Amino acid sequence: MKNPLRLEPVIDTVYKLVPSHSLRRIPESADARSLAETLAAAPAHFAAREALANHYTEEGRLAEACQLRWEGAKLVCDLLEESDNEFITLDWEDDYTAQALSMVYDSAVDHFTIGDFEVATAMWELLTDCDPEDHLNASEWMVFCYIALEEWELFDETAALLPEEALSTRLAKYWAVFRRQTLPTAEIRQAMKRETPALYTEWRATEHEITPEYLSDIESRRPTAAAEARRLWLRTEALWREFPEFTVALTE
């Protein structure tokens, strides 16, 4: 089937994504049935695809929501992979292009969540290749994938671009040191406890509940370090299911 997307030049090597056919506006009151009908007629209608995925998520139909995002992401990935131009930058300022890139990002998160780190990495790498400013902060996720895959050169290059004081950067570096076995575990524990006590406490906890207090904290203008650490745990939980050695070592 012909890809319902195409690339349109903006300037030099900058392109935007354009649907092959005009897309109708989606009303806020659109239900799942009307969204599915819209999507059947226009598979590259990313606003309708996202809205339908949200409907499915609210109904607990998570696998269907993930499948919708995956199919949308593949439209973008396939188009870029088929292009003869290896140096394509996509125009983030174009709303439709930003919607498409966000769907690739969201599908990568889906794959990360189920432990498919290779596919997630490939999708985030594609994003950073065509969006050098990394508007969606894909690099923050990529460093964890590179550790999981033991791609140490790529990890070092990417980690060097991240803010050093961010909790996610700190966590990635602690885990990388642990997996590379460049420091004794006791020293890693001591460093975490001294430098990032919120991370140390969260990663040693047996429960990571999404309580009303946590939600109120994390949604406030200035979330506490404890809430930020809890959010980071929830976002990266797939790693600790797949590689439990780190959390086990921290509690010994």
Secondary structure per residue as TSV (DSSP state, phi and psi in degrees):
chain	resnum	aa	ss	phi	psi
A	1	M	-	360.0	137.2
A	2	K	-	-66.3	137.2
A	3	N	-	-65.3	126.4
A	4	P	S	-77.2	15.3
A	5	L	E	-120.0	154.9
A	6	R	E	-147.4	160.0
A	7	L	E	-94.4	137.0
A	8	E	E	-126.8	125.0
A	9	P	E	-66.0	142.9
A	10	V	E	-107.6	-55.0
A	11	I	E	-163.4	137.4
A	12	D	T	48.4	-118.4
A	13	T	T	-97.4	13.9
A	14	V	E	-93.1	128.6
A	15	Y	E	-127.4	163.0
A	16	K	E	-124.5	157.1
A	17	L	E	-89.4	136.7
A	18	V	E	-131.7	133.3
A	19	P	E	-71.8	146.6
A	20	S	S	-67.3	-25.1
A	21	H	S	-128.8	153.1
A	22	S	-	-62.8	146.7
A	23	L	-	-112.6	137.8
A	24	R	-	-86.3	153.4
A	25	R	-	-70.4	141.3
A	26	I	-	-95.3	118.9
A	27	P	-	-68.9	150.5
A	28	E	T	-62.1	-25.9
A	29	S	T	-87.6	4.0
A	30	A	-	-59.0	132.3
A	31	D	-	-94.2	176.4
A	32	A	H	-60.9	-38.1
A	33	R	H	-64.3	-47.5
A	34	S	H	-67.3	-34.7
A	35	L	H	-66.3	-40.1
A	36	A	H	-64.2	-38.6
A	37	E	H	-65.9	-41.6
A	38	T	H	-61.7	-43.4
A	39	L	H	-69.0	-34.4
A	40	A	H	-63.7	-34.9
A	41	A	H	-83.5	-26.3
A	42	A	-	-141.0	83.3
A	43	P	T	-59.4	-23.3
A	44	A	T	-93.6	18.3
A	45	H	-	-84.5	88.5
A	46	F	H	-68.8	-30.4
A	47	A	H	-65.1	-43.4
A	48	A	H	-66.9	-38.9
A	49	R	H	-64.5	-43.6
A	50	E	H	-66.2	-42.8
A	51	A	H	-63.1	-40.2
A	52	L	H	-68.5	-39.9
A	53	A	H	-61.1	-38.1
A	54	N	H	-65.7	-39.6
A	55	H	H	-59.0	-48.3
A	56	Y	H	-61.8	-39.9
A	57	T	H	-62.4	-44.1
A	58	E	H	-62.6	-30.2
A	59	E	T	-87.1	0.0
A	60	G	T	82.2	10.8
A	61	R	-	-92.8	65.8
A	62	L	H	-66.6	-39.5
A	63	A	H	-62.9	-38.9
A	64	E	H	-69.0	-36.8
A	65	A	H	-64.0	-43.8
A	66	C	H	-63.0	-40.5
A	67	Q	H	-63.8	-40.4
A	68	L	H	-60.5	-45.4
A	69	R	H	-66.6	-38.4
A	70	W	H	-62.9	-44.6
A	71	E	H	-64.0	-38.5
A	72	G	H	-67.6	-42.8
A	73	A	H	-62.3	-38.3
A	74	K	H	-63.7	-32.5
A	75	L	H	-58.7	-42.6
A	76	V	H	-71.9	-48.0
A	77	C	H	-62.0	-44.2
A	78	D	H	-63.4	-41.1
A	79	L	H	-62.5	-44.8
A	80	L	H	-69.3	-37.0
A	81	E	H	-69.0	-28.3
A	82	E	H	-83.5	-12.3
A	83	S	-	-70.8	143.9
A	84	D	S	-77.5	-19.0
A	85	N	-	-88.8	117.0
A	86	E	S	-81.6	-11.4
A	87	F	-	-118.7	75.9
A	88	I	-	-109.1	125.0
A	89	T	E	-109.5	129.1
A	90	L	E	-94.0	143.2
A	91	D	-	-79.3	100.0
A	92	W	T	-64.6	-24.7
A	93	E	T	-72.3	-15.4
A	94	D	S	-83.0	122.5
A	95	D	H	-59.2	-43.5
A	96	Y	H	-66.1	-41.7
A	97	T	H	-63.7	-40.8
A	98	A	H	-63.2	-38.2
A	99	Q	H	-61.7	-43.0
A	100	A	H	-65.3	-44.2
A	101	L	H	-64.8	-37.3
A	102	S	H	-64.0	-33.1
A	103	M	H	-70.7	-36.6
A	104	V	H	-61.9	-44.1
A	105	Y	H	-60.1	-48.4
A	106	D	H	-63.7	-36.9
A	107	S	H	-69.2	-35.4
A	108	A	H	-62.4	-40.4
A	109	V	H	-61.2	-41.0
A	110	D	H	-56.6	-47.5
A	111	H	H	-66.8	-39.0
A	112	F	H	-59.4	-43.0
A	113	T	H	-62.9	-32.2
A	114	I	T	-93.4	6.6
A	115	G	T	85.3	13.4
A	116	D	-	-91.4	75.4
A	117	F	H	-71.9	-28.0
A	118	E	H	-67.1	-47.1
A	119	V	H	-66.5	-42.2
A	120	A	H	-58.5	-44.7
A	121	T	H	-61.0	-45.3
A	122	A	H	-59.8	-39.8
A	123	M	H	-71.0	-41.2
A	124	W	H	-69.5	-33.7
A	125	E	H	-64.1	-40.5
A	126	L	H	-60.7	-41.8
A	127	L	H	-61.5	-47.5
A	128	T	H	-69.7	-27.3
A	129	D	H	-66.3	-41.9
A	130	C	H	-97.2	-4.5
A	131	D	-	-134.6	75.4
A	132	P	T	-57.4	-24.6
A	133	E	T	-80.8	-6.8
A	134	D	-	51.6	58.0
A	135	H	T	-61.2	-27.0
A	136	L	T	-96.9	4.4
A	137	N	-	58.3	41.8
A	138	A	H	-63.1	-30.5
A	139	S	H	-60.4	-30.8
A	140	E	H	-61.6	-33.4
A	141	W	H	-83.4	-36.8
A	142	M	H	-60.4	-35.6
A	143	V	H	-61.8	-37.4
A	144	F	H	-67.7	-39.6
A	145	C	H	-64.2	-40.4
A	146	Y	H	-63.6	-35.6
A	147	I	H	-66.5	-46.2
A	148	A	H	-58.0	-38.5
A	149	L	T	-90.3	-1.8
A	150	E	T	56.8	42.3
A	151	E	-	-95.6	79.6
A	152	W	H	-71.5	-35.4
A	153	E	H	-64.3	-43.4
A	154	L	H	-67.2	-36.7
A	155	F	H	-60.9	-49.4
A	156	D	H	-59.9	-42.9
A	157	E	H	-64.0	-43.3
A	158	T	H	-75.6	-41.6
A	159	A	H	-61.0	-32.8
A	160	A	T	-65.5	-19.1
A	161	L	T	-90.9	-10.0
A	162	L	S	-91.2	153.4
A	163	P	-	-63.7	125.8
A	164	E	T	-63.0	-33.7
A	165	E	T	-85.8	-7.8
A	166	A	S	-65.2	141.0
A	167	L	H	-59.9	-37.7
A	168	S	H	-65.4	-38.4
A	169	T	H	-66.3	-43.7
A	170	R	H	-59.7	-46.8
A	171	L	H	-61.2	-45.7
A	172	A	H	-58.7	-41.3
A	173	K	H	-69.7	-38.6
A	174	Y	H	-60.7	-46.2
A	175	W	H	-66.5	-38.4
A	176	A	H	-63.2	-43.1
A	177	V	H	-61.2	-41.2
A	178	F	H	-63.4	-46.7
A	179	R	H	-71.1	-30.9
A	180	R	H	-82.5	-11.8
A	181	Q	T	57.9	43.5
A	182	T	-	-93.8	-8.3
A	183	L	S	-141.2	148.8
A	184	P	-	-61.2	147.1
A	185	T	H	-57.0	-38.8
A	186	A	H	-59.1	-37.6
A	187	E	H	-71.0	-35.2
A	188	I	H	-64.7	-44.2
A	189	R	H	-59.4	-45.1
A	190	Q	H	-63.6	-40.6
A	191	A	H	-64.7	-44.0
A	192	M	H	-62.5	-45.5
A	193	K	H	-62.3	-37.7
A	194	R	H	-79.4	-44.2
A	195	E	H	-89.6	-37.5
A	196	T	-	-137.9	71.9
A	197	P	H	-57.7	-31.3
A	198	A	H	-65.9	-41.2
A	199	L	H	-64.8	-45.0
A	200	Y	H	-58.7	-44.8
A	201	T	H	-65.7	-45.0
A	202	E	H	-66.7	-40.1
A	203	W	H	-77.1	-10.4
A	204	R	H	-100.0	-7.2
A	205	A	-	-74.0	152.9
A	206	T	S	-94.1	-16.3
A	207	E	-	-128.0	144.7
A	208	H	-	-135.8	62.7
A	209	E	-	-74.5	148.5
A	210	I	-	-94.9	83.7
A	211	T	-	-88.9	161.8
A	212	P	H	-56.6	-36.3
A	213	E	H	-65.2	-41.9
A	214	Y	H	-62.7	-46.6
A	215	L	H	-61.2	-41.6
A	216	S	H	-63.7	-40.4
A	217	D	H	-67.0	-50.5
A	218	I	H	-70.0	-23.9
A	219	E	T	-91.0	-2.0
A	220	S	S	-76.4	170.7
A	221	R	S	-67.1	-31.6
A	222	R	S	-132.3	82.8
A	223	P	-	-61.7	147.4
A	224	T	-	-72.1	162.9
A	225	A	H	-62.2	-34.0
A	226	A	H	-63.7	-42.4
A	227	A	H	-67.3	-40.6
A	228	E	H	-62.0	-40.2
A	229	A	H	-65.9	-40.8
A	230	R	H	-62.2	-43.4
A	231	R	H	-61.9	-40.3
A	232	L	H	-64.9	-40.3
A	233	W	H	-59.2	-48.7
A	234	L	H	-62.5	-34.6
A	235	R	H	-74.0	-30.6
A	236	T	H	-107.2	10.4
A	237	E	H	-55.0	-32.3
A	238	A	H	-58.2	-33.5
A	239	L	H	-65.5	-41.2
A	240	W	H	-79.2	-18.4
A	241	R	H	-72.6	-41.1
A	242	E	H	-79.8	-34.9
A	243	F	-	-128.6	74.7
A	244	P	T	-74.9	-8.6
A	245	E	H	-58.6	-35.7
A	246	F	H	-65.6	-49.6
A	247	T	H	-66.7	-36.6
A	248	V	H	-61.8	-44.9
A	249	A	H	-63.0	-33.5
A	250	L	H	-71.6	-22.1
A	251	T	H	-100.1	-1.0
A	252	E	-	-73.3	360.0
